[in-house]
Amino acid sequence: MQIEILRQNDNQDIKKEQFKFTQVYDETVLQALIDIKSNQDKSLAYRCGCKSGVCGSCAVLVNGVEKLACKTKVKDGDIIEPLRNSKVIKDLVVDLDHEQNRLIQAHAFLDEKSNNEITTKDEKDIDTQSNCILCQSCYSSCPVYEVNPDFAGPYALTRTLRYVNDKKENNIKAKIDAVQENGIWDCTLCGNCTMVCPQAIDPKMDIMQLRNKSAQFGYMDPNFANMNSEFDSGFGFNPNGF
């Protein structure tokens, strides 16, 4: 069996290297990487942690699609690359410094604790969004984040919804306010993030829910506001927008 690994260093000197090895039955991409590092090239760099699809640290591109290396079966001819839209530190390891910044930007945390009594149903209401493992796959697949690094992004907005729906949160408006600029209205709703999420979370739908909740607080899609400015109430469409 042979796979190819695209190796990089600080986004420079991209080179494709081929590695041959004997496949063990049902071997994963991560096991293949471990085998290559142990027996062929000790300089190969990659991330891994739990090896069971929980920590999210081993996310890479496999044939151009975001996957968890520990949950993906390796096949002959596979091409392994680092995630997109992040600075490459070395080989398959990308810089995750943006992670905390995006979560803070989107107020994806408990702002003001309430005294509400929490039921089992309340816990289930936020269970899906709480399962996000911050693997970065959604950011790698996001066309908006690719062109706008200030975009809050899929998992940060998913986390925001988790706290908006959390009965322990007493300041929902602060979170809604935080996701208006470079947030929910910038998303194109392409669904790439949903397709690659290993936890079966639907960030696209979460963002749509945040849009609906924003409307309850008096917000509207600024793109619609701009469209309205192009219409003249007396004479119809105004191509000059005034």
N, CA and C of each residue as an Amber inpcrd file, in Angstrom:
protein
   726
   0.8490000  -1.1930000   0.0000000   0.0000000   0.0000000   0.0000000
   0.8800000   1.2370000   0.0000000   0.3840000   2.2860000  -0.6610000
   1.1420000   3.5250000  -0.7430000   0.2080000   4.7120000  -0.5620000
   0.6240000   5.6790000   0.2520000  -0.1290000   6.9160000   0.3980000
   0.8140000   8.0930000   0.1710000   0.2180000   9.2520000  -0.0980000
   1.0060000  10.4570000  -0.2950000   0.6800000  11.4580000   0.7990000
   1.6990000  12.1290000   1.3090000   1.5200000  13.1550000   2.3300000
   2.1000000  14.4630000   1.8160000   1.2660000  15.5050000   1.8050000
   1.7500000  16.8320000   1.4200000   2.3260000  17.5010000   2.6580000
   3.6300000  17.6950000   2.6400000   4.3250000  18.2300000   3.8130000
   4.6980000  19.6850000   3.5780000   4.4780000  20.4990000   4.6230000
   4.7650000  21.9220000   4.5240000   5.4910000  22.3980000   5.7710000
   6.1150000  23.5500000   5.6360000   6.7730000  24.1910000   6.7670000
   6.5090000  25.6840000   6.6730000   5.6740000  26.2210000   7.5940000
   5.3110000  27.6390000   7.5760000   4.7330000  28.0560000   6.2280000
   3.8890000  27.1790000   5.6590000   3.2330000  27.4530000   4.3790000
   4.2230000  27.6270000   3.2250000   5.4330000  27.1460000   3.3660000
   6.4350000  27.2450000   2.3150000   6.9800000  25.8480000   2.0110000
   7.6670000  25.7640000   0.8870000   8.3330000  24.5060000   0.5200000
   7.3850000  23.3180000   0.5920000   6.2450000  23.4410000  -0.0930000
   5.2940000  22.3360000  -0.1300000   5.8750000  21.2000000  -0.9720000
   5.8880000  20.0210000  -0.3940000   6.3920000  18.8840000  -1.1490000
   5.5470000  17.6550000  -0.8620000   5.3760000  16.8560000  -1.9020000
   4.5800000  15.6370000  -1.7920000   5.5320000  14.4590000  -1.6440000
   5.3360000  13.6940000  -0.5790000   6.1850000  12.5260000  -0.3390000
   5.3350000  11.2650000  -0.3210000   5.8710000  10.2160000  -0.8930000
   5.1690000   8.9440000  -0.9520000   5.7510000   7.9800000   0.0790000
   4.8710000   7.2820000   0.7600000   5.2970000   6.3100000   1.7630000
   4.6000000   4.9850000   1.4940000   5.3740000   3.9270000   1.5210000
   4.8310000   2.5900000   1.3270000   4.8590000   1.8350000   2.6520000
   3.8320000   1.0480000   2.8820000   3.7940000   0.2390000   4.1040000
   2.7970000  -0.8890000   3.9020000   2.8710000  -1.8580000   4.7540000
   1.9680000  -3.0000000   4.7040000   0.7370000  -2.6840000   5.5400000
  -0.4150000  -2.7590000   4.9300000  -1.6430000  -2.4010000   5.6300000
  -2.0630000  -3.5090000   6.5980000  -2.4170000  -3.0750000   7.8140000
  -3.0420000  -3.9640000   8.7710000  -4.5480000  -3.8630000   8.5500000
  -5.2680000  -4.9380000   8.7740000  -6.7080000  -4.9570000   8.5240000
  -7.3960000  -3.8110000   9.2590000  -8.2180000  -3.0640000   8.5350000
  -8.9790000  -1.9420000   9.0820000  -8.0850000  -0.8570000   9.6860000
  -6.9110000  -0.6870000   9.1440000  -6.0020000   0.3290000   9.6700000
  -6.5240000   1.7260000   9.3320000  -6.3900000   2.6440000  10.2760000
  -6.8430000   4.0130000  10.0700000  -5.7050000   4.8710000   9.5200000
  -6.0810000   6.0600000   9.0520000  -5.0770000   7.0090000   8.5750000
  -4.1110000   7.3470000   9.7050000  -4.6300000   7.5160000  10.9130000
  -3.7560000   7.8440000  12.0450000  -2.7680000   6.7220000  12.3220000
  -3.2280000   5.4860000  12.2760000  -2.3160000   4.3600000  12.4980000
  -1.2380000   4.3210000  11.4220000  -1.6220000   4.6730000  10.1990000
  -0.6390000   4.7230000   9.1140000   0.3990000   5.8080000   9.3860000
  -0.0400000   6.9760000   9.8640000   0.8860000   8.0600000  10.1780000
   1.8340000   7.6560000  11.3070000   1.2800000   6.9760000  12.3050000
   2.1130000   6.5140000  13.4230000   3.1470000   5.5100000  12.9290000
   2.7250000   4.6270000  12.0370000   3.6360000   3.6200000  11.4810000
   4.7520000   4.2800000  10.6770000   4.3870000   5.2830000   9.8770000
   5.3800000   5.9870000   9.0520000   6.3810000   6.7140000   9.9410000
   5.8850000   7.3830000  10.9790000   6.7820000   8.1200000  11.8700000
   7.6970000   7.1790000  12.6450000   7.1670000   6.0220000  13.0280000
   7.9450000   5.0710000  13.8300000   8.9840000   4.3240000  13.0070000
   8.6480000   4.0330000  11.7430000   9.4990000   3.1320000  10.9740000
  10.1430000   3.7310000   9.7230000   9.6570000   4.8970000   9.2630000
  10.1960000   5.4270000   8.0130000  10.7650000   6.8440000   8.1250000
  10.0580000   7.7270000   8.8000000  10.5180000   9.1190000   8.8670000
  10.1180000   9.7240000  10.2060000  11.0550000   9.7950000  11.1240000
  10.7640000  10.2990000  12.4600000  10.4980000  11.7970000  12.4900000
  10.7710000  12.4930000  11.3860000  10.5490000  13.9360000  11.3450000
   9.1140000  14.3060000  10.9860000   8.2890000  13.3230000  10.5970000
   6.9050000  13.6000000  10.2160000   6.1430000  14.1620000  11.4110000
   5.4400000  15.2880000  11.2050000   4.7030000  15.9370000  12.2910000
   3.2050000  15.8550000  12.0480000   2.4600000  15.4610000  13.0580000
   1.0010000  15.4110000  13.0130000   0.4960000  15.5070000  14.4450000
  -0.8010000  15.7490000  14.6040000  -1.3940000  15.8040000  15.9390000
  -2.2820000  14.6000000  16.1700000  -2.3040000  14.1330000  17.3950000
  -3.2830000  13.1250000  17.7930000  -3.4010000  13.1550000  19.3110000
  -4.5180000  12.6510000  19.7970000  -4.7320000  12.6420000  21.2400000
  -5.4120000  11.3790000  21.6840000  -6.7500000  11.3960000  21.6830000
  -7.5090000  10.2800000  22.2450000  -7.4970000   9.0340000  21.3760000
  -7.3040000   9.2050000  20.0750000  -7.3320000   8.1050000  19.1010000
  -8.7000000   7.4230000  19.0190000  -9.7450000   8.1210000  19.4610000
 -11.0780000   7.5150000  19.4370000 -12.1560000   8.4990000  18.9810000
 -11.7680000   9.5620000  18.2810000 -12.7360000  10.4810000  17.7050000
 -13.3900000  11.4270000  18.6860000 -12.7400000  11.6970000  19.8130000
 -13.3290000  12.5590000  20.8300000 -12.6110000  13.9010000  20.9420000
 -11.2950000  13.9050000  20.8000000 -10.5410000  15.1450000  21.0350000
 -10.4980000  16.0560000  19.8140000 -10.6090000  15.5100000  18.6060000
 -10.6290000  16.3160000  17.3930000  -9.2800000  16.7900000  16.9110000
  -8.1990000  16.4360000  17.5960000  -6.8860000  17.0020000  17.2770000
  -6.2610000  16.4280000  16.0080000  -6.7310000  15.2820000  15.5440000
  -6.0750000  14.6230000  14.4080000  -6.7370000  14.9460000  13.0680000
  -7.5780000  15.9680000  13.0130000  -8.2680000  16.3030000  11.7610000
  -7.2740000  16.6940000  10.6700000  -7.4570000  16.1280000   9.4950000
  -6.6190000  16.4130000   8.3220000  -7.5030000  16.3360000   7.0790000
  -6.9190000  16.6650000   5.9410000  -7.6000000  16.4450000   4.6680000
  -7.2060000  15.0740000   4.1360000  -8.1790000  14.2720000   3.7980000
  -7.9530000  12.9800000   3.1600000  -8.6140000  13.0370000   1.7910000
  -7.7940000  13.0760000   0.7630000  -8.2910000  13.2260000  -0.6070000
  -9.1630000  14.4760000  -0.7480000  -8.7200000  15.5500000  -0.0840000
  -9.3840000  16.8370000  -0.2140000 -10.5880000  17.0580000   0.6700000
 -10.9020000  16.0900000   1.5420000 -12.0670000  16.1930000   2.4150000
 -11.6140000  16.1360000   3.8730000 -12.2000000  16.9920000   4.7060000
 -11.8470000  17.0320000   6.1190000 -12.3000000  15.7510000   6.8290000
 -11.3570000  15.1080000   7.5060000 -11.6400000  13.8540000   8.2010000
 -10.8530000  13.7980000   9.5060000 -11.3570000  13.0220000  10.4700000
 -10.5570000  12.6770000  11.6380000  -9.7010000  11.4820000  11.2560000
  -8.3930000  11.6270000  11.3740000  -7.4790000  10.5550000  10.9540000
  -7.7330000   9.2740000  11.7240000  -8.1470000   9.3860000  12.9840000
  -8.3340000   8.1930000  13.8170000  -9.6180000   7.4380000  13.5000000
 -10.5160000   8.0620000  12.7150000 -11.7970000   7.4200000  12.3940000
 -11.9240000   7.0930000  10.9170000 -10.8680000   7.3240000  10.1530000
 -10.9290000   7.1460000   8.7010000 -10.0410000   5.9810000   8.2830000
 -10.6080000   5.0280000   7.5770000  -9.8450000   3.8740000   7.1080000
  -8.9150000   4.2970000   5.9660000  -7.6780000   3.8940000   6.0540000
  -6.7040000   4.2610000   5.0290000  -6.8770000   3.3720000   3.8080000
  -6.7060000   3.9570000   2.6200000  -6.8200000   3.2100000   1.3680000
  -5.6020000   3.5020000   0.5060000  -5.2980000   2.5760000  -0.3530000
  -4.1630000   2.7400000  -1.2600000  -4.3710000   3.9770000  -2.1310000
  -3.3440000   4.8240000  -2.2040000  -3.4150000   6.0180000  -3.0220000
  -3.9610000   7.2410000  -2.3170000  -4.3100000   7.1240000  -1.0430000
  -4.8180000   8.2770000  -0.3010000  -3.8020000   9.4200000  -0.3060000
  -4.3290000  10.6480000  -0.3840000  -3.5000000  11.8450000  -0.2890000
  -3.8590000  12.5730000   1.0070000  -2.8900000  12.7380000   1.8860000
  -3.1120000  13.3380000   3.1930000  -2.4990000  14.7380000   3.2040000
  -3.2970000  15.7350000   3.6130000  -2.8360000  17.1230000   3.6460000
  -3.2590000  17.7860000   4.9590000  -2.6170000  18.9080000   5.3060000
  -3.0710000  19.6680000   6.4820000  -4.3830000  20.3780000   6.1910000
  -5.1120000  20.7380000   7.2390000  -6.3640000  21.4650000   7.0710000
  -6.1350000  22.7910000   6.3480000  -7.1540000  23.2490000   5.6450000
  -7.1030000  24.5350000   4.9460000  -7.4080000  25.6880000   5.9110000
  -7.1200000  26.8880000   5.4250000  -7.4980000  28.1350000   6.1010000
  -6.8320000  28.3330000   7.4660000  -5.7290000  27.6510000   7.6990000
  -4.9460000  27.8440000   8.9160000  -3.4680000  27.8220000   8.5510000
  -2.6760000  28.5660000   9.2810000  -1.2350000  28.5690000   9.0510000
  -0.6650000  27.1980000   9.3800000   0.1400000  26.6710000   8.4700000
   0.7810000  25.3780000   8.7070000   2.0510000  25.5980000   9.5240000
   2.1420000  24.9190000  10.6460000   3.3410000  24.9900000  11.4780000
   4.3950000  24.0370000  10.9420000   3.9860000  22.7990000  10.7360000
   4.8830000  21.7990000  10.1430000   4.0680000  20.6040000   9.6880000
   4.2660000  20.2200000   8.4610000   3.6240000  19.0360000   7.8830000
   2.1030000  19.0970000   8.0510000   1.5370000  18.2610000   8.9320000
   0.0870000  18.1980000   9.0920000  -0.4030000  18.9660000  10.3200000
   0.4830000  19.6880000  10.9650000   0.1410000  20.4360000  12.1770000
  -0.1420000  21.8870000  11.8160000  -1.3470000  22.3690000  12.1620000
  -1.7250000  23.7480000  11.8580000  -1.8590000  24.5590000  13.1450000
  -1.7350000  25.8660000  12.9980000  -1.8240000  26.7920000  14.1270000
  -3.2890000  26.9390000  14.5510000  -3.5710000  26.7620000  15.8430000
  -4.9390000  26.8420000  16.3530000  -5.1610000  28.0750000  17.2220000
  -4.2730000  29.0570000  17.1310000  -4.3920000  30.2400000  17.9790000
  -5.6980000  30.9910000  17.7470000  -6.2370000  30.8900000  16.5320000
  -7.4660000  31.6230000  16.2160000  -8.6640000  31.0760000  16.9660000
  -8.5650000  29.8300000  17.4630000  -9.7040000  29.1540000  18.0680000
 -10.2870000  29.9540000  19.2350000  -9.4520000  30.3030000  20.1860000
  -9.9330000  31.0430000  21.3510000 -10.4710000  32.4160000  20.9560000
  -9.8110000  33.0700000  20.0040000 -10.2450000  34.3990000  19.5700000
 -11.6450000  34.3770000  18.9700000 -11.9350000  33.3490000  18.1580000
 -13.2540000  33.2660000  17.5390000 -14.3360000  32.9890000  18.5940000
 -14.0300000  32.1760000  19.5840000 -15.0070000  31.8760000  20.6320000
 -15.2980000  33.1160000  21.4690000 -14.2620000  33.8890000  21.7640000
 -14.4550000  35.1300000  22.5180000 -15.2550000  36.1330000  21.6890000
 -14.9120000  36.2360000  20.4080000 -15.6080000  37.1520000  19.5060000
 -17.1030000  36.8770000  19.4870000 -17.4830000  35.5970000  19.4810000
 -18.8890000  35.2030000  19.3690000 -19.5810000  35.0570000  20.7210000
 -18.9060000  35.4490000  21.8080000 -19.4630000  35.3050000  23.1530000
 -19.9520000  33.8740000  23.3920000 -19.1480000  32.9230000  22.9750000
 -19.5220000  31.5150000  23.1090000 -19.1170000  30.9910000  24.4870000
 -19.6960000  31.6210000  25.5020000 -19.4230000  31.2460000  26.8870000
 -20.5520000  31.8010000  27.7440000 -20.5730000  31.4500000  29.0180000
 -21.6200000  31.9160000  29.9210000 -21.2940000  33.3400000  30.3620000
 -22.1320000  34.2930000  29.9400000 -21.9130000  35.7030000  30.2610000
 -22.4010000  36.0450000  31.6690000 -23.6300000  35.6860000  31.9260000
 -24.2730000  36.0990000  33.1760000 -25.1560000  34.9660000  33.6740000
 -24.7470000  34.3260000  34.7500000 -25.4520000  33.1350000  35.2300000
 -26.7960000  33.5120000  35.8550000 -27.8140000  32.7630000  35.4440000
 -29.1520000  32.9710000  35.9870000 -29.3880000  32.0070000  37.1500000
 -30.5250000  32.1830000  37.7960000 -30.9090000  31.2880000  38.8930000
 -32.0030000  30.3230000  38.4660000 -32.1710000  30.1580000  37.1530000
 -33.2160000  29.2670000  36.6470000 -32.9450000  27.8220000  37.0320000
 -34.0000000  27.1180000  37.3210000 -33.8770000  25.6930000  37.5970000
 -33.6940000  24.9440000  36.2780000 -32.7240000  24.0530000  36.2330000
 -32.3950000  23.3400000  35.0020000 -32.9640000  21.9260000  35.0580000
 -33.6990000  21.5580000  34.0060000 -34.2790000  20.2180000  33.9130000
 -33.4940000  19.3600000  32.9260000 -33.8220000  18.0820000  32.8980000
 -33.1900000  17.1750000  31.9410000 -33.4900000  17.6000000  30.5080000
 -34.7020000  18.0850000  30.2650000 -35.0660000  18.5710000  28.9300000
 -34.2010000  19.7670000  28.5490000 -33.9410000  20.6620000  29.4900000
 -33.1010000  21.8260000  29.2050000 -31.7040000  21.3850000  28.7910000
 -31.1980000  20.3550000  29.4310000 -29.8750000  19.8390000  29.0850000
 -29.8710000  19.2440000  27.6850000 -30.9520000  18.5570000  27.3280000
 -31.0360000  17.9520000  25.9960000 -31.1260000  19.0180000  24.9080000
 -31.7070000  20.1660000  25.2390000 -31.8550000  21.2380000  24.2530000
 -30.5040000  21.7770000  23.7810000 -29.4610000  21.6430000  24.5900000
 -28.1400000  22.1540000  24.2180000 -27.1330000  21.0210000  24.0210000
 -27.6260000  19.7880000  24.0640000 -26.7300000  18.6310000  24.0150000
 -25.9770000  18.5400000  22.6930000 -26.6790000  18.7290000  21.5700000
 -26.0490000  18.5730000  20.2540000 -24.9110000  19.5700000  20.0700000
 -25.1670000  20.8350000  20.3420000 -24.1340000  21.8600000  20.1640000
 -22.9880000  21.6940000  21.1520000 -23.2820000  21.1000000  22.3130000
 -22.2320000  20.8670000  23.3110000 -21.2650000  19.7850000  22.8690000
 -21.6540000  18.9910000  21.8820000 -20.8070000  17.8800000  21.4270000
 -19.6920000  18.3120000  20.4760000 -19.6330000  19.5990000  20.1260000
 -18.5680000  20.0800000  19.2420000 -17.2000000  19.8090000  19.8780000
 -16.2820000  19.2320000  19.1050000 -14.9550000  18.8880000  19.6180000
 -13.8760000  19.8270000  19.0890000 -14.2790000  20.9300000  18.4460000
 -13.3340000  21.9610000  17.9860000 -12.2280000  21.3740000  17.1180000
 -12.6100000  20.5010000  16.2110000 -11.6090000  19.8250000  15.3770000
 -11.1190000  20.7000000  14.2290000 -11.7850000  21.8190000  13.9810000
 -11.4330000  22.7730000  12.9230000 -11.8700000  22.3480000  11.5220000
 -12.5160000  21.2040000  11.3820000 -12.9120000  20.7480000  10.0500000
 -13.8540000  21.7400000   9.3760000 -14.7790000  22.3150000  10.1580000
 -15.7420000  23.2470000   9.5710000 -15.0610000  24.5160000   9.0700000
 -14.0280000  24.9760000   9.7810000 -13.3050000  26.1700000   9.3410000
 -12.5050000  25.8790000   8.0720000 -11.9470000  24.6780000   8.0090000
 -11.1760000  24.2930000   6.8310000 -12.0430000  24.2560000   5.5850000
 -13.3090000  23.8900000   5.7440000 -14.2140000  23.7470000   4.5910000
 -14.9820000  25.0170000   4.2710000 -14.8430000  26.0580000   5.1120000
 -15.7010000  27.2420000   5.0030000 -15.1760000  28.2320000   3.9650000
 -15.9430000  28.5190000   2.9010000 -15.4880000  29.4730000   1.8730000
 -15.4840000  30.9220000   2.3670000 -16.3180000  31.2290000   3.3740000
 -16.3450000  32.5930000   3.9080000 -15.0880000  32.8460000   4.7470000
 -14.7400000  31.8930000   5.6010000 -13.5520000  32.0550000   6.4330000
 -12.2920000  32.1190000   5.5720000 -12.3330000  31.4710000   4.4270000
 -11.1860000  31.4900000   3.5200000 -10.8610000  32.9070000   3.0550000
 -11.8940000  33.7200000   2.8300000 -11.6790000  35.0760000   2.3120000
 -11.8060000  36.1400000   3.4050000 -12.3710000  35.7720000   4.5510000
 -12.5480000  36.7320000   5.6430000 -12.1430000  36.0820000   6.9620000
 -10.8860000  36.2070000   7.3730000 -10.4230000  35.5820000   8.6120000
 -11.0430000  36.1850000   9.8630000 -11.7850000  37.3010000   9.7230000
 -12.4850000  37.8930000  10.8640000 -13.8690000  37.2850000  11.0640000
 -14.3000000  36.4440000  10.1360000 -15.5970000  35.7650000  10.2480000
 -15.5840000  34.8680000  11.4870000 -16.6090000  34.9850000  12.3110000
 -16.6670000  34.1850000  13.5420000 -16.5810000  32.6990000  13.2390000
 -17.2630000  32.2590000  12.1930000 -17.1070000  30.8860000  11.7370000
 -18.0670000  29.8890000  12.3520000 -18.1330000  28.6970000  11.7570000
 -19.1600000  27.7110000  12.1110000 -19.1750000  27.2740000  13.5710000
 -18.0570000  26.7410000  14.0830000 -18.1730000  26.1720000  15.4260000
 -18.3520000  27.2520000  16.4870000 -17.8030000  28.4480000  16.2730000
 -18.0060000  29.5240000  17.2430000 -19.4770000  29.9160000  17.2940000
 -20.1340000  29.9740000  16.1360000 -21.5480000  30.3320000  16.0930000
 -22.4120000  29.2060000  16.6490000 -22.0030000  27.9610000  16.3980000
 -22.7040000  26.8300000  17.0030000 -22.6270000  26.9050000  18.5160000
 -21.4490000  27.2370000  19.0310000 -21.2750000  27.3820000  20.4730000
 -22.1020000  28.5570000  21.0090000 -22.2100000  29.6180000  20.2440000
 -23.0380000  30.7470000  20.6680000 -24.4880000  30.3090000  20.8450000
 -25.0120000  29.5520000  19.8590000 -26.3830000  29.0650000  19.9680000
 -26.5360000  28.1790000  21.1990000 -25.5260000  27.3960000  21.4910000
 -25.5800000  26.5210000  22.6730000 -25.8380000  27.3430000  23.9410000
 -25.2100000  28.5180000  24.0420000 -25.4060000  29.3440000  25.2290000
 -26.6480000  30.2240000  25.1290000 -27.0540000  30.5760000  23.9280000
 -28.3150000  31.2950000  23.7540000 -29.4750000  30.4260000  24.2290000
 -29.3740000  29.1180000  23.9790000 -30.4290000  28.1760000  24.3820000
 -30.2490000  27.6440000  25.7950000 -29.1890000  28.0570000  26.4590000
 -28.8860000  27.5650000  27.8020000 -29.6590000  28.3930000  28.8330000
 -30.5200000  27.7430000  29.6190000 -31.3250000  28.4650000  30.6090000
 -30.4700000  29.0420000  31.7330000 -29.2140000  28.6130000  31.8110000
 -28.3170000  29.1910000  32.8200000 -27.8350000  30.5800000  32.4100000
 -27.9900000  30.9280000  31.1170000 -27.5370000  32.2280000  30.6130000
 -28.6190000  33.2840000  30.8290000 -28.2370000  34.3940000  31.4730000
 -29.1930000  35.4470000  31.7740000 -29.0400000  36.6690000  30.8690000
 -28.0490000  36.6500000  29.9660000 -27.8090000  37.8090000  29.1040000
 -27.7060000  37.3480000  27.6490000 -28.8150000  36.8880000  27.1290000
 -28.8530000  36.3800000  25.7580000 -28.5710000  37.4970000  24.7560000
 -29.0390000  38.7040000  25.0480000 -28.8660000  39.8070000  24.1040000
 -27.3940000  40.0890000  23.8150000 -26.5330000  39.9310000  24.8100000
 -25.1020000  40.1760000  24.5960000 -24.5470000  39.2380000  23.5420000
 -25.0510000  38.0160000  23.5100000 -24.5810000  37.0330000  22.5330000
 -25.1400000  37.3390000  21.1440000 -26.4150000  37.7080000  21.1050000
 -27.0240000  38.0690000  19.8300000 -26.3230000  39.2880000  19.2420000
 -26.0270000  40.2780000  20.0890000 -25.3240000  41.4720000  19.6330000
 -23.9520000  41.1210000  19.0580000 -23.2890000  40.1420000  19.6670000
 -21.9050000  39.8210000  19.3090000 -21.7640000  39.1400000  17.9570000
 -22.8460000  38.5450000  17.4410000 -22.7190000  37.7600000  16.2040000
 -23.3080000  38.4790000  14.9950000 -23.5610000  39.7700000  15.1000000
 -24.1330000  40.5060000  13.9780000 -23.0670000  40.8790000  12.9430000
 -21.9300000  41.3750000  13.3840000 -20.8580000  41.7830000  12.4780000
 -19.8390000  40.6510000  12.3330000 -19.4780000  40.3190000  11.0840000
 -18.5990000  39.1710000  10.8090000 -19.1520000  37.9030000  11.4410000
 -20.4710000  37.7780000  11.3960000 -21.1160000  36.6420000  12.0370000
 -22.1750000  35.9880000  11.1830000 -23.3920000  35.9240000  11.7310000
 -24.4380000  35.0980000  11.1220000 -24.8600000  35.5680000   9.7360000
 -24.7750000  36.8640000   9.4650000 -25.2380000  37.3580000   8.1640000
 -24.1770000  37.1840000   7.0830000 -22.9410000  36.9140000   7.4780000
 -21.8660000  36.7160000   6.4970000 -21.8560000  35.2940000   5.9450000
 -22.4640000  34.3760000   6.6640000 -22.5130000  32.9770000   6.2240000
 -23.3250000  32.8520000   4.9430000 -22.8260000  32.0620000   4.0040000
 -23.5360000  31.8550000   2.7350000 -24.5010000  30.6760000   2.7960000
 -24.5310000  29.9790000   3.9370000 -25.3940000  28.8090000   4.1200000
 -25.1140000  27.7260000   3.0810000 -23.8450000  27.5730000   2.7110000
 -23.4770000  26.5610000   1.7120000 -23.5750000  25.1430000   2.2670000
 -23.4410000  24.9860000   3.5780000 -23.5740000  23.6690000   4.1900000
 -22.3080000  22.8360000   4.2080000 -21.1780000  23.3860000   3.7440000
 -19.9200000  22.6190000   3.7800000 -19.5840000  22.1650000   5.1940000
 -19.7970000  23.0610000   6.1630000 -19.4690000  22.7530000   7.5540000
 -20.2890000  21.5680000   8.0570000 -21.5390000  21.5310000   7.6830000
 -22.4210000  20.4410000   8.1060000 -21.9600000  19.1080000   7.5300000
 -21.5310000  19.1220000   6.2860000 -21.1350000  17.8800000   5.6150000
 -19.8790000  17.2550000   6.2120000 -18.9760000  18.0850000   6.7550000
 -17.6960000  17.5380000   7.2340000 -17.6480000  17.3610000   8.7410000
 -18.6940000  17.7570000   9.4680000 -18.6580000  17.6570000  10.9290000
 -18.6680000  16.2010000  11.3780000 -17.6390000  15.7520000  12.1090000
 -17.5990000  14.3520000  12.5460000 -18.5820000  14.0370000  13.6640000
 -19.1670000  15.0910000  14.2670000 -20.1220000  14.9000000  15.3610000
 -21.5660000  15.0230000  14.8890000 -21.7610000  15.1020000  13.5790000
 -23.1030000  15.2200000  12.9990000 -23.8500000  16.4470000  13.5090000
 -23.0900000  17.5140000  13.8010000 -23.6970000  18.7930000  14.1530000
 -24.0080000  19.5340000  12.8510000 -25.0310000  20.3680000  12.8750000
 -25.4480000  21.1070000  11.6820000 -25.2360000  22.6060000  11.9140000
 -24.0020000  23.1160000  11.7660000 -23.7560000  24.5450000  11.9920000
 -24.5970000  25.4440000  11.0990000 -24.8870000  24.9970000   9.8870000
 -25.7270000  25.7950000   8.9870000 -27.0900000  26.0560000   9.6310000
 -27.7020000  25.0120000  10.1580000 -29.0000000  25.1720000  10.8030000
 -28.8840000  25.9940000  12.0800000 -27.7720000  25.8370000  12.7970000
 -27.5540000  26.6290000  14.0100000 -27.4820000  28.1160000  13.6800000
 -26.8080000  28.4420000  12.5820000 -26.6970000  29.8380000  12.1650000
 -28.0680000  30.3820000  11.7510000 -28.8610000  29.5590000  11.0850000
 -30.2120000  29.9790000  10.7200000 -31.0570000  30.2330000  11.9660000
 -30.8750000  29.4100000  12.9980000 -31.6000000  29.6360000  14.2470000
 -31.1720000  30.9430000  14.8990000 -29.8720000  31.2350000  14.8390000
 -29.3890000  32.4990000  15.3900000 -29.9500000  33.6840000  14.6160000
 -30.1340000  33.5320000  13.3160000 -30.7560000  34.6010000  12.5260000
 -32.1990000  34.8350000  12.9810000 -32.9330000  33.7370000  13.2120000
 -34.3170000  33.8680000  13.6720000 -34.3760000  34.5410000  15.0370000
 -33.4720000  34.1570000  15.9160000 -33.4490000  34.7580000  17.2510000
 -33.0190000  36.2210000  17.1760000 -32.1430000  36.5470000  16.2270000
 -31.7250000  37.9380000  16.0480000 -32.9110000  38.8030000  15.6360000
 -33.7730000  38.2500000  14.7880000 -34.9660000  38.9840000  14.3520000
 -35.8610000  39.3210000  15.5440000 -35.8900000  38.4390000  16.5420000
 -36.6870000  38.6870000  17.7390000 -36.1420000  39.8570000  18.5510000
 -34.8560000  40.1530000  18.3500000 -34.2310000  41.2760000  19.0480000
 -34.1550000  42.5230000  18.1540000 -34.8760000  42.4910000  17.0260000
 -34.9690000  43.6640000  16.1780000 -33.9230000  43.7610000  15.0900000
 -33.0960000  42.7260000  14.9270000 -32.0790000  42.7460000  13.8780000
 -32.6640000  42.2200000  12.5750000 -32.0640000  42.6240000  11.4610000
 -32.4460000  42.0870000  10.1680000 -31.1910000  41.9070000   9.3210000
 -31.3270000  41.1290000   8.2850000 -30.2050000  40.8800000   7.3810000
 -29.7800000  42.2000000   6.7400000 -28.5560000  42.6630000   6.9830000
 -28.1140000  43.9330000   6.3880000 -28.0800000  43.8970000   4.8740000
 -27.9750000  42.6980000   4.2960000 -28.0100000  42.5890000   2.8360000
 -29.3710000  43.0040000   2.2920000 -30.4430000  42.6760000   3.0200000
 -31.7740000  43.1000000   2.6160000 -31.9210000  44.6040000   2.7480000
 -31.3250000  45.1550000   3.8010000 -31.3880000  46.6040000   3.9990000
 -30.7200000  47.3280000   2.8400000 -29.6050000  46.7880000   2.3730000
 -28.9110000  47.3950000   1.2360000 -29.7330000  47.2920000  -0.0420000
 -30.4460000  46.1630000  -0.1910000 -31.2940000  45.9950000  -1.3650000
 -32.4300000  47.0070000  -1.3510000 -32.9920000  47.2490000  -0.1620000
 -34.1000000  48.1910000  -0.0680000 -33.6710000  49.5980000  -0.4600000
 -32.3970000  49.9170000  -0.2260000 -31.9180000  51.2560000  -0.5540000
 -31.8290000  51.4750000  -2.0590000 -31.9210000  50.3790000  -2.8140000
 -31.8180000  50.4900000  -4.2610000 -33.1770000  50.6870000  -4.9310000
 -34.2260000  50.7630000  -4.1220000 -35.5600000  50.9600000  -4.6670000
 -36.1000000  52.3310000  -4.2610000 -36.6200000  53.0320000  -5.1990000
 -37.2150000  54.3460000  -4.9710000 -38.7260000  54.1520000  -4.8480000
 -39.2870000  54.5800000  -3.7100000 -40.7160000  54.3400000  -3.4710000
 -41.5960000  55.0040000  -4.5260000 -41.1150000  56.0860000  -5.1640000
 -41.9470000  56.7750000  -6.1390000 -41.7630000  56.2780000  -7.5620000
 -40.5750000  55.8150000  -7.8880000 -40.2960000  55.4890000  -9.2770000
 -39.7550000  54.0730000  -9.4800000 -39.7990000  53.2250000  -8.4230000
 -39.3280000  51.8640000  -8.5870000 -37.8300000  51.7400000  -8.3660000
 -37.1840000  50.8920000  -9.1140000 -35.7670000  50.5930000  -8.9120000
 -34.8900000  51.7980000  -9.1860000 -34.0050000  52.0990000  -8.2710000
 -33.0620000  53.1960000  -8.4250000 -31.6700000  52.6000000  -8.5780000
 -31.1090000  52.5290000  -9.7890000 -29.8240000  51.8840000 -10.0070000
 -28.6860000  52.5540000  -9.2780000 -28.8580000  53.7920000  -8.8510000
 -27.8030000  54.5030000  -8.1400000 -27.8730000  54.3060000  -6.6280000
 -28.9290000  53.6560000  -6.1690000 -29.0400000  53.3250000  -4.7590000
 -29.3110000  54.5330000  -3.8690000 -29.9270000  55.5960000  -4.4170000
 -30.2750000  56.7550000  -3.5750000 -31.5810000  57.3950000  -4.0680000
